[in-house]
Amino acid sequence: MCLGIPMRILEDGEWVASCAADGVQRRVSLALVGPQDAGTWVLVHKDTAREVLTEDDAHKINQALQGVAAALRGESGLSRYFEDLVTTPPRAPEH
């Protein structure tokens, strides 16, 4: 399985930026999202920014990734990692 990881841009560049998440820094291609300012959150897959994220969306994705890791460790009470899903009723996508 491949996962996109939210990362914050530390140093911006025209086509490549220095990004960080959980203390890990990487050089990330901005070819798919264009130049972004330092402080911007991007969803990174294989060292390429695929999407610009809001800070709230980055937080939700990070929480979900922590929830998956907790589930793999066999923890219970995982709803705290998915609060946005627990408090919001499901809805079908627009067609």
Rosetta constraint file for C-alpha pairs under 8 A:
AtomPair CA 2 CA 45 HARMONIC 7.74 0.50
AtomPair CA 3 CA 45 HARMONIC 6.59 0.50
AtomPair CA 4 CA 43 HARMONIC 5.67 0.50
AtomPair CA 4 CA 44 HARMONIC 5.14 0.50
AtomPair CA 4 CA 45 HARMONIC 4.65 0.50
AtomPair CA 5 CA 21 HARMONIC 7.98 0.50
AtomPair CA 5 CA 43 HARMONIC 5.44 0.50
AtomPair CA 5 CA 44 HARMONIC 5.13 0.50
AtomPair CA 5 CA 45 HARMONIC 6.60 0.50
AtomPair CA 5 CA 61 HARMONIC 7.87 0.50
AtomPair CA 5 CA 62 HARMONIC 7.65 0.50
AtomPair CA 6 CA 21 HARMONIC 7.01 0.50
AtomPair CA 6 CA 41 HARMONIC 6.46 0.50
AtomPair CA 6 CA 42 HARMONIC 5.60 0.50
AtomPair CA 6 CA 43 HARMONIC 4.46 0.50
AtomPair CA 6 CA 44 HARMONIC 6.06 0.50
AtomPair CA 6 CA 53 HARMONIC 7.83 0.50
AtomPair CA 6 CA 58 HARMONIC 5.51 0.50
AtomPair CA 6 CA 61 HARMONIC 7.15 0.50
AtomPair CA 6 CA 62 HARMONIC 6.96 0.50
AtomPair CA 7 CA 19 HARMONIC 5.85 0.50
AtomPair CA 7 CA 20 HARMONIC 5.33 0.50
AtomPair CA 7 CA 21 HARMONIC 4.96 0.50
AtomPair CA 7 CA 41 HARMONIC 5.60 0.50
AtomPair CA 7 CA 42 HARMONIC 5.49 0.50
AtomPair CA 7 CA 43 HARMONIC 6.30 0.50
AtomPair CA 7 CA 44 HARMONIC 6.61 0.50
AtomPair CA 7 CA 58 HARMONIC 7.93 0.50
AtomPair CA 8 CA 19 HARMONIC 5.36 0.50
AtomPair CA 8 CA 20 HARMONIC 5.48 0.50
AtomPair CA 8 CA 21 HARMONIC 6.61 0.50
AtomPair CA 8 CA 38 HARMONIC 7.65 0.50
AtomPair CA 8 CA 39 HARMONIC 5.78 0.50
AtomPair CA 8 CA 40 HARMONIC 5.63 0.50
AtomPair CA 8 CA 41 HARMONIC 4.43 0.50
AtomPair CA 8 CA 42 HARMONIC 6.34 0.50
AtomPair CA 9 CA 17 HARMONIC 6.44 0.50
AtomPair CA 9 CA 18 HARMONIC 5.93 0.50
AtomPair CA 9 CA 19 HARMONIC 4.30 0.50
AtomPair CA 9 CA 20 HARMONIC 6.61 0.50
AtomPair CA 9 CA 36 HARMONIC 7.86 0.50
AtomPair CA 9 CA 37 HARMONIC 7.21 0.50
AtomPair CA 9 CA 38 HARMONIC 4.93 0.50
AtomPair CA 9 CA 39 HARMONIC 5.20 0.50
AtomPair CA 9 CA 40 HARMONIC 5.47 0.50
AtomPair CA 9 CA 41 HARMONIC 6.33 0.50
AtomPair CA 9 CA 42 HARMONIC 7.45 0.50
AtomPair CA 10 CA 17 HARMONIC 7.33 0.50
AtomPair CA 10 CA 18 HARMONIC 5.45 0.50
AtomPair CA 10 CA 19 HARMONIC 5.22 0.50
AtomPair CA 10 CA 20 HARMONIC 6.80 0.50
AtomPair CA 10 CA 38 HARMONIC 5.15 0.50
AtomPair CA 10 CA 39 HARMONIC 6.16 0.50
AtomPair CA 11 CA 17 HARMONIC 5.67 0.50
AtomPair CA 11 CA 18 HARMONIC 5.07 0.50
AtomPair CA 11 CA 19 HARMONIC 7.10 0.50
AtomPair CA 11 CA 37 HARMONIC 7.82 0.50
AtomPair CA 11 CA 38 HARMONIC 5.39 0.50
AtomPair CA 12 CA 16 HARMONIC 7.17 0.50
AtomPair CA 12 CA 17 HARMONIC 4.75 0.50
AtomPair CA 12 CA 18 HARMONIC 6.64 0.50
AtomPair CA 12 CA 35 HARMONIC 7.30 0.50
AtomPair CA 12 CA 36 HARMONIC 6.28 0.50
AtomPair CA 12 CA 37 HARMONIC 5.58 0.50
AtomPair CA 12 CA 38 HARMONIC 5.23 0.50
AtomPair CA 13 CA 17 HARMONIC 5.14 0.50
AtomPair CA 13 CA 35 HARMONIC 6.44 0.50
AtomPair CA 13 CA 36 HARMONIC 7.49 0.50
AtomPair CA 14 CA 30 HARMONIC 7.43 0.50
AtomPair CA 14 CA 34 HARMONIC 7.25 0.50
AtomPair CA 14 CA 35 HARMONIC 4.92 0.50
AtomPair CA 14 CA 36 HARMONIC 7.78 0.50
AtomPair CA 15 CA 29 HARMONIC 5.89 0.50
AtomPair CA 15 CA 30 HARMONIC 4.86 0.50
AtomPair CA 15 CA 31 HARMONIC 5.68 0.50
AtomPair CA 15 CA 34 HARMONIC 6.86 0.50
AtomPair CA 15 CA 35 HARMONIC 6.26 0.50
AtomPair CA 16 CA 27 HARMONIC 6.53 0.50
AtomPair CA 16 CA 28 HARMONIC 5.47 0.50
AtomPair CA 16 CA 29 HARMONIC 4.52 0.50
AtomPair CA 16 CA 30 HARMONIC 5.37 0.50
AtomPair CA 16 CA 31 HARMONIC 7.71 0.50
AtomPair CA 17 CA 27 HARMONIC 5.68 0.50
AtomPair CA 17 CA 28 HARMONIC 5.32 0.50
AtomPair CA 17 CA 29 HARMONIC 6.57 0.50
AtomPair CA 17 CA 30 HARMONIC 6.92 0.50
AtomPair CA 18 CA 25 HARMONIC 6.78 0.50
AtomPair CA 18 CA 26 HARMONIC 5.78 0.50
AtomPair CA 18 CA 27 HARMONIC 4.69 0.50
AtomPair CA 18 CA 28 HARMONIC 6.24 0.50
AtomPair CA 19 CA 25 HARMONIC 5.50 0.50
AtomPair CA 19 CA 26 HARMONIC 5.39 0.50
AtomPair CA 19 CA 27 HARMONIC 6.26 0.50
AtomPair CA 19 CA 28 HARMONIC 6.59 0.50
AtomPair CA 20 CA 24 HARMONIC 5.36 0.50
AtomPair CA 20 CA 25 HARMONIC 4.29 0.50
AtomPair CA 20 CA 26 HARMONIC 6.35 0.50
AtomPair CA 21 CA 25 HARMONIC 6.72 0.50
AtomPair CA 26 CA 47 HARMONIC 7.29 0.50
AtomPair CA 27 CA 47 HARMONIC 6.87 0.50
AtomPair CA 28 CA 44 HARMONIC 7.57 0.50
AtomPair CA 28 CA 47 HARMONIC 4.80 0.50
AtomPair CA 28 CA 48 HARMONIC 5.25 0.50
AtomPair CA 28 CA 49 HARMONIC 6.42 0.50
AtomPair CA 29 CA 47 HARMONIC 6.31 0.50
AtomPair CA 29 CA 48 HARMONIC 4.64 0.50
AtomPair CA 29 CA 49 HARMONIC 6.04 0.50
AtomPair CA 30 CA 34 HARMONIC 5.31 0.50
AtomPair CA 30 CA 35 HARMONIC 6.25 0.50
AtomPair CA 30 CA 36 HARMONIC 7.76 0.50
AtomPair CA 30 CA 48 HARMONIC 6.44 0.50
AtomPair CA 30 CA 49 HARMONIC 5.54 0.50
AtomPair CA 30 CA 50 HARMONIC 7.98 0.50
AtomPair CA 31 CA 48 HARMONIC 7.62 0.50
AtomPair CA 31 CA 49 HARMONIC 7.64 0.50
AtomPair CA 32 CA 48 HARMONIC 7.60 0.50
AtomPair CA 32 CA 49 HARMONIC 6.57 0.50
AtomPair CA 32 CA 50 HARMONIC 5.92 0.50
AtomPair CA 32 CA 51 HARMONIC 7.71 0.50
AtomPair CA 33 CA 49 HARMONIC 6.56 0.50
AtomPair CA 33 CA 50 HARMONIC 6.43 0.50
AtomPair CA 33 CA 51 HARMONIC 6.25 0.50
AtomPair CA 33 CA 52 HARMONIC 6.88 0.50
AtomPair CA 36 CA 40 HARMONIC 6.60 0.50
AtomPair CA 40 CA 52 HARMONIC 7.45 0.50
AtomPair CA 40 CA 53 HARMONIC 7.57 0.50
AtomPair CA 40 CA 54 HARMONIC 7.94 0.50
AtomPair CA 41 CA 52 HARMONIC 6.07 0.50
AtomPair CA 41 CA 53 HARMONIC 5.18 0.50
AtomPair CA 41 CA 54 HARMONIC 6.46 0.50
AtomPair CA 41 CA 55 HARMONIC 6.42 0.50
AtomPair CA 41 CA 58 HARMONIC 6.77 0.50
AtomPair CA 42 CA 49 HARMONIC 5.77 0.50
AtomPair CA 42 CA 50 HARMONIC 7.13 0.50
AtomPair CA 42 CA 51 HARMONIC 5.59 0.50
AtomPair CA 42 CA 52 HARMONIC 4.45 0.50
AtomPair CA 42 CA 53 HARMONIC 5.24 0.50
AtomPair CA 42 CA 58 HARMONIC 7.88 0.50
AtomPair CA 43 CA 49 HARMONIC 5.53 0.50
AtomPair CA 43 CA 50 HARMONIC 5.66 0.50
AtomPair CA 43 CA 51 HARMONIC 5.21 0.50
AtomPair CA 43 CA 52 HARMONIC 6.39 0.50
AtomPair CA 43 CA 53 HARMONIC 6.62 0.50
AtomPair CA 43 CA 58 HARMONIC 7.83 0.50
AtomPair CA 44 CA 48 HARMONIC 5.32 0.50
AtomPair CA 44 CA 49 HARMONIC 4.37 0.50
AtomPair CA 44 CA 50 HARMONIC 5.88 0.50
AtomPair CA 44 CA 51 HARMONIC 7.57 0.50
AtomPair CA 45 CA 49 HARMONIC 6.44 0.50
AtomPair CA 45 CA 50 HARMONIC 6.71 0.50
AtomPair CA 53 CA 57 HARMONIC 5.97 0.50
AtomPair CA 53 CA 58 HARMONIC 6.08 0.50
AtomPair CA 54 CA 58 HARMONIC 6.25 0.50
AtomPair CA 55 CA 59 HARMONIC 6.20 0.50
AtomPair CA 56 CA 60 HARMONIC 6.27 0.50
AtomPair CA 57 CA 61 HARMONIC 6.17 0.50
AtomPair CA 58 CA 62 HARMONIC 6.13 0.50
AtomPair CA 59 CA 63 HARMONIC 6.10 0.50
AtomPair CA 60 CA 64 HARMONIC 6.20 0.50
AtomPair CA 60 CA 82 HARMONIC 7.73 0.50
AtomPair CA 60 CA 84 HARMONIC 7.71 0.50
AtomPair CA 61 CA 65 HARMONIC 6.19 0.50
AtomPair CA 62 CA 66 HARMONIC 6.20 0.50
AtomPair CA 63 CA 67 HARMONIC 6.17 0.50
AtomPair CA 63 CA 81 HARMONIC 5.20 0.50
AtomPair CA 63 CA 82 HARMONIC 6.84 0.50
AtomPair CA 64 CA 68 HARMONIC 6.25 0.50
AtomPair CA 64 CA 81 HARMONIC 5.74 0.50
AtomPair CA 64 CA 82 HARMONIC 6.06 0.50
AtomPair CA 65 CA 69 HARMONIC 6.31 0.50
AtomPair CA 66 CA 70 HARMONIC 6.14 0.50
AtomPair CA 66 CA 81 HARMONIC 6.89 0.50
AtomPair CA 67 CA 71 HARMONIC 6.13 0.50
AtomPair CA 67 CA 78 HARMONIC 6.18 0.50
AtomPair CA 67 CA 81 HARMONIC 5.04 0.50
AtomPair CA 67 CA 82 HARMONIC 7.28 0.50
AtomPair CA 68 CA 72 HARMONIC 6.24 0.50
AtomPair CA 69 CA 73 HARMONIC 6.36 0.50
AtomPair CA 70 CA 74 HARMONIC 6.44 0.50
AtomPair CA 70 CA 75 HARMONIC 5.42 0.50
AtomPair CA 70 CA 76 HARMONIC 8.00 0.50
AtomPair CA 70 CA 78 HARMONIC 7.42 0.50
AtomPair CA 71 CA 75 HARMONIC 5.41 0.50
AtomPair CA 71 CA 76 HARMONIC 7.17 0.50
AtomPair CA 71 CA 78 HARMONIC 7.19 0.50
AtomPair CA 78 CA 82 HARMONIC 7.19 0.50
AtomPair CA 79 CA 83 HARMONIC 6.09 0.50
AtomPair CA 79 CA 86 HARMONIC 6.74 0.50
AtomPair CA 82 CA 86 HARMONIC 6.33 0.50
AtomPair CA 83 CA 87 HARMONIC 6.09 0.50
AtomPair CA 84 CA 88 HARMONIC 6.04 0.50
AtomPair CA 85 CA 89 HARMONIC 7.23 0.50
AtomPair CA 85 CA 90 HARMONIC 7.70 0.50
